[in-house]
Amino acid sequence: MLASLVISLSLICGVIGSASANSTIVVGGKKFTEQQLVAEMTAQLLRANGYKVDKRADLGSSVLRAAQENGQVDVYWEYTGTSLITYNKITDKLSAEETYKKISELDAQKGITWLNPSKANNTYALAMRKVDAEKDGVVSISDLAKNIEAGKTYKFASNAEFFSRPDGLRPLQEEYGFEFERKNIVRMDGGLTYQALRDGQVDLALVLSTDGRIPAFGFLVLRDDKGFFPGYALTPVIRTEVLEGNPRVAELLNGLASKLDDEVIAGLNSRVDVGREAIEGVSKAFLQQSGLL
C-alpha cells in the first residue's frame, strides 16, 4: 500500500514538473533597440533549449513592469536603477551593489526574482554634438548648467517618460540648479532624439549611454559630475513562480548576462540602428559567437 502511494506521488510530481517545464514562457521587452535585442536573444535561447516562448517586446516601461507583477509577462530585462527609483520609490543614493541588493529584497516580496546582473550599465545621459560642446566649453552637466544660468539657451530633446520620471528631468534640474524654458523642451519618441540632435533640430538630447549612435553620430556625453543618475545594470528578471517551475532558465539567462557589457551591447545596438541589420539576425549571430547556441 505504501509503495503504491509513493509511486502515485512520484507520478503526480512528474506530471506537475513536466507541465511546468512545457508551459509557455512569456518574454517581454521595452520599445527601444537594446530591449528588443535582449528580448529576442532570450526568446531564441529559450526556444533552442526546448521552451515554448511567447515574445511581447514592444511595451512601455511601466506597462511592462505592471504586466510582470500581474503575471502576464514572465521574464524580461530590467535596469537596476529603474526598479530602485521608479518602481520602489527609493531615492537614497546607493552603490551598484547596494542597489542590486535592495531591489532584489523588495521585488522578492512581489514575486519577482532578479538573476545575475550584466556588466552593461545603460544609464540615462545628456549629449551634445562634439563640435558644439567644444565651442561652448561644455564637458559636464555642471558646465551646461553654468551656461544656462548665464543666459545661454539650449533646445533639448527628451522622451515623454524622462520628462516625468522621478529620476528624470525635474529632479535633474534641481540637482544641478538650472531649468530649461518650457518652449525649449521638445518631447518625442526616444529613438528620434538622436536623429534630431544629429540633424541640428535641437542642441542637446537625452540618450542612453550604451546606444551605438552616440559614437557613430559624433556626440559627446556630458559627464554626470554630481552622480545624479544611479547605476542601471541590465539584468534579467523573472517571476519567482515561473523560475521555480523552470529552474534551468536561471542558468541560461545568467550565461547570457555574463556575455554583455557596455562595449558589447553598444556594438549590437549599432549594428541595428546604424548598420540597419535585422534584430533577429544580430541576436542569433551573437548567441552563436558566444557559444550559447
C-alpha positions as CSV (number, residue, x, y, z in Angstrom):
1,M,0.0,0.0,0.0
2,L,2.8,2.4,1.0
3,A,4.8,1.5,-2.1
4,S,1.7,2.2,-4.3
5,L,1.3,5.6,-2.6
6,V,4.9,6.5,-3.2
7,I,4.6,5.5,-6.8
8,S,1.4,7.6,-7.2
9,L,3.0,10.6,-5.6
10,S,6.0,10.3,-7.9
11,L,3.8,10.1,-10.9
12,I,1.9,13.2,-9.8
13,C,5.1,15.1,-9.1
14,G,6.4,14.1,-12.5
15,V,3.3,15.3,-14.3
16,I,3.4,18.6,-12.5
17,G,7.1,19.1,-13.2
18,S,6.6,18.2,-16.9
19,A,3.6,20.5,-17.2
20,S,5.6,23.4,-15.7
21,A,8.6,22.8,-18.0
22,N,6.4,22.6,-21.1
23,S,4.3,25.7,-20.3
24,T,4.8,28.8,-22.5
25,I,7.2,31.4,-21.1
26,V,6.1,34.9,-21.9
27,V,9.2,37.1,-22.7
28,G,8.7,40.8,-22.5
29,G,10.7,43.8,-23.7
30,K,10.5,47.6,-24.0
31,K,10.2,49.7,-27.2
32,F,13.8,50.6,-27.9
33,T,16.5,48.6,-29.7
34,E,18.5,47.3,-26.8
35,Q,15.4,45.9,-25.2
36,Q,14.3,44.3,-28.4
37,L,17.7,42.7,-28.8
38,V,17.8,41.2,-25.3
39,A,14.2,40.0,-25.7
40,E,14.9,38.4,-29.0
41,M,18.1,36.8,-27.6
42,T,16.2,35.5,-24.6
43,A,13.5,34.0,-26.9
44,Q,15.9,32.3,-29.2
45,L,18.0,31.0,-26.3
46,L,15.0,29.5,-24.5
47,R,13.5,28.0,-27.7
48,A,16.8,26.4,-28.5
49,N,16.7,24.7,-25.1
50,G,13.2,23.3,-25.5
51,Y,11.0,26.0,-24.1
52,K,7.9,27.4,-25.7
53,V,8.1,31.2,-25.9
54,D,5.6,34.0,-26.5
55,K,7.5,37.2,-27.1
56,R,6.0,40.6,-26.4
57,A,8.8,43.1,-26.9
58,D,7.2,46.5,-27.6
59,L,5.9,47.7,-24.3
60,G,6.3,50.8,-22.3
61,S,8.4,50.6,-19.1
62,S,5.6,51.0,-16.6
63,V,3.3,48.8,-18.6
64,L,5.8,46.0,-18.8
65,R,6.6,46.1,-15.1
66,A,2.8,46.0,-14.3
67,A,2.4,43.1,-16.7
68,Q,5.1,41.1,-14.8
69,E,3.6,41.9,-11.4
70,N,0.2,40.8,-12.8
71,G,1.5,37.5,-14.2
72,Q,1.1,38.5,-17.8
73,V,4.8,38.6,-18.6
74,D,7.2,36.1,-17.1
75,V,10.7,37.3,-17.9
76,Y,12.3,40.4,-19.3
77,W,15.5,42.5,-18.8
78,E,15.2,45.5,-16.4
79,Y,17.6,48.2,-15.2
80,T,18.5,48.2,-11.5
81,G,18.2,52.0,-11.2
82,T,14.8,52.0,-12.8
83,S,13.5,49.4,-10.3
84,L,15.0,51.3,-7.4
85,I,13.6,54.7,-8.1
86,T,10.7,54.3,-10.4
87,Y,9.1,51.1,-9.1
88,N,10.2,51.0,-5.5
89,K,10.4,54.8,-4.9
90,I,13.8,54.6,-3.2
91,T,15.6,58.0,-3.6
92,D,18.7,57.2,-1.5
93,K,21.9,57.3,-3.4
94,L,23.2,53.7,-3.3
95,S,26.2,52.0,-4.8
96,A,25.6,49.5,-7.6
97,E,26.0,46.6,-5.2
98,E,23.6,48.2,-2.7
99,T,21.1,49.0,-5.4
100,Y,21.0,45.4,-6.6
101,K,20.7,44.0,-3.1
102,K,17.9,46.4,-2.2
103,I,15.8,45.8,-5.3
104,S,16.3,42.0,-5.0
105,E,14.9,42.1,-1.5
106,L,12.0,44.5,-2.3
107,D,11.0,42.8,-5.5
108,A,11.2,39.3,-4.0
109,Q,8.2,40.4,-1.8
110,K,6.3,40.9,-5.1
111,G,7.1,37.5,-6.5
112,I,9.9,38.8,-8.8
113,T,13.5,37.3,-8.8
114,W,16.5,39.3,-10.0
115,L,19.0,37.0,-11.7
116,N,22.7,37.9,-12.2
117,P,23.3,41.5,-13.4
118,S,25.3,42.0,-16.6
119,K,28.2,44.5,-16.8
120,A,26.2,46.6,-19.2
121,N,25.2,49.9,-17.4
122,N,22.7,51.7,-19.7
123,T,22.3,54.9,-17.8
124,Y,20.4,58.0,-19.0
125,A,22.7,60.7,-20.2
126,L,22.7,64.1,-21.9
127,A,24.6,64.5,-25.2
128,M,25.6,67.3,-27.5
129,R,27.3,67.4,-30.9
130,K,31.1,67.4,-30.1
131,V,31.8,70.5,-32.2
132,D,29.1,72.5,-30.3
133,A,30.2,71.2,-26.9
134,E,33.8,72.2,-27.6
135,K,32.7,75.7,-28.8
136,D,30.6,76.2,-25.6
137,G,33.2,74.8,-23.3
138,V,30.8,72.0,-22.1
139,V,32.2,68.8,-20.8
140,S,29.9,68.1,-17.8
141,I,26.3,68.8,-16.8
142,S,27.6,71.4,-14.4
143,D,29.2,73.2,-17.4
144,L,25.8,73.1,-19.1
145,A,24.1,74.5,-16.0
146,K,26.5,77.4,-15.8
147,N,25.9,78.3,-19.4
148,I,22.2,78.2,-19.0
149,E,22.3,80.3,-15.8
150,A,24.5,82.8,-17.8
151,G,21.7,83.2,-20.4
152,K,22.7,80.6,-23.0
153,T,19.7,78.8,-24.4
154,Y,19.6,75.2,-25.5
155,K,16.8,73.3,-27.2
156,F,16.5,69.9,-25.5
157,A,15.0,66.7,-27.0
158,S,13.6,64.3,-24.4
159,N,11.3,61.4,-24.5
160,A,8.0,61.8,-22.6
161,E,8.9,59.2,-19.9
162,F,12.1,61.0,-18.8
163,F,10.2,64.3,-18.7
164,S,8.0,62.9,-15.9
165,R,10.2,60.2,-14.2
166,P,11.2,60.5,-10.5
167,D,14.8,60.1,-11.8
168,G,14.1,62.3,-14.7
169,L,14.2,65.9,-15.9
170,R,12.8,67.9,-13.0
171,P,15.0,66.3,-10.2
172,L,18.0,66.5,-12.6
173,Q,17.4,70.3,-13.0
174,E,17.0,70.7,-9.2
175,E,20.2,68.8,-8.5
176,Y,22.3,70.9,-11.0
177,G,20.5,74.2,-10.4
178,F,19.3,75.1,-13.9
179,E,16.0,75.0,-15.8
180,F,15.1,74.7,-19.4
181,E,12.4,77.0,-20.6
182,R,9.3,75.0,-21.4
183,K,9.4,76.2,-25.0
184,N,12.9,74.8,-25.4
185,I,11.9,71.2,-24.3
186,V,10.9,69.1,-27.3
187,R,9.3,65.8,-26.4
188,M,9.5,63.0,-28.9
189,D,9.9,59.3,-29.1
190,G,13.2,58.2,-27.5
191,G,14.6,56.8,-30.8
192,L,14.1,60.2,-32.5
193,T,16.2,62.2,-30.1
194,Y,19.5,61.0,-31.7
195,Q,18.4,62.0,-35.2
196,A,17.1,65.4,-34.0
197,L,20.4,66.1,-32.4
198,R,22.4,64.9,-35.4
199,D,20.4,67.0,-37.8
200,G,20.7,70.1,-35.7
201,Q,17.0,70.3,-34.8
202,V,18.0,70.5,-31.2
203,D,21.1,71.4,-29.3
204,L,21.0,68.8,-26.6
205,A,19.4,65.4,-26.3
206,L,18.5,62.7,-23.9
207,V,20.4,59.5,-24.8
208,L,21.1,56.1,-23.4
209,S,24.7,55.6,-22.7
210,T,25.1,52.3,-24.5
211,D,23.5,53.4,-27.7
212,G,25.7,52.8,-30.7
213,R,24.6,56.0,-32.4
214,I,26.5,58.1,-29.9
215,P,29.9,57.5,-31.4
216,A,28.5,57.0,-34.9
217,F,26.9,60.4,-34.9
218,G,29.8,62.2,-33.2
219,F,28.1,63.0,-29.9
220,L,29.7,63.9,-26.6
221,V,28.1,62.5,-23.5
222,L,28.1,65.1,-20.7
223,R,29.8,63.9,-17.5
224,D,27.3,63.5,-14.7
225,D,29.8,65.1,-12.3
226,K,27.3,65.2,-9.3
227,G,26.4,61.5,-9.7
228,F,22.7,62.2,-10.2
229,F,22.0,59.0,-12.2
230,P,22.2,55.7,-10.3
231,G,23.6,52.5,-11.9
232,Y,21.3,50.9,-14.4
233,A,22.7,47.4,-14.8
234,L,20.9,45.5,-17.4
235,T,19.6,42.4,-15.6
236,P,17.1,39.5,-16.4
237,V,14.1,39.5,-14.0
238,I,11.7,36.6,-13.8
239,R,8.5,35.8,-11.9
240,T,9.6,33.6,-9.0
241,E,6.8,31.1,-9.6
242,V,8.0,30.6,-13.2
243,L,11.6,30.2,-12.1
244,E,10.7,27.6,-9.5
245,G,8.9,25.6,-12.3
246,N,11.7,26.1,-14.7
247,P,15.0,26.4,-12.7
248,R,17.3,25.9,-15.8
249,V,16.1,29.3,-17.1
250,A,18.3,30.9,-14.5
251,E,21.4,29.1,-15.8
252,L,20.6,30.1,-19.4
253,L,19.9,33.7,-18.7
254,N,22.8,34.1,-16.3
255,G,25.0,32.7,-19.0
256,L,23.7,35.4,-21.4
257,A,24.1,38.1,-18.9
258,S,27.8,37.2,-18.4
259,K,28.5,37.9,-22.1
260,L,27.1,41.5,-22.0
261,D,29.0,44.7,-21.1
262,D,28.9,48.3,-22.3
263,E,31.1,47.7,-25.3
264,V,29.3,44.6,-26.4
265,I,25.7,45.9,-26.1
266,A,26.7,49.2,-27.8
267,G,28.1,47.3,-30.7
268,L,24.9,45.2,-31.1
269,N,22.8,48.4,-30.8
270,S,24.9,50.0,-33.5
271,R,24.5,47.1,-35.9
272,V,20.8,47.6,-35.7
273,D,20.4,51.3,-35.5
274,V,23.4,52.4,-37.7
275,G,24.0,49.3,-39.8
276,R,20.3,48.6,-40.3
277,E,20.7,44.8,-39.7
278,A,17.7,42.8,-38.5
279,I,17.3,42.3,-34.8
280,E,16.7,38.6,-35.3
281,G,19.9,38.1,-37.3
282,V,22.1,40.2,-35.0
283,S,20.7,38.2,-32.0
284,K,21.3,34.8,-33.5
285,A,24.8,35.7,-34.6
286,F,25.8,36.9,-31.2
287,L,24.4,33.9,-29.4
288,Q,26.3,31.6,-31.8
289,Q,29.5,33.6,-31.5
290,S,29.2,33.5,-27.7
291,G,28.7,29.7,-27.7
292,L,25.2,29.9,-26.3
293,L,23.5,28.3,-29.4
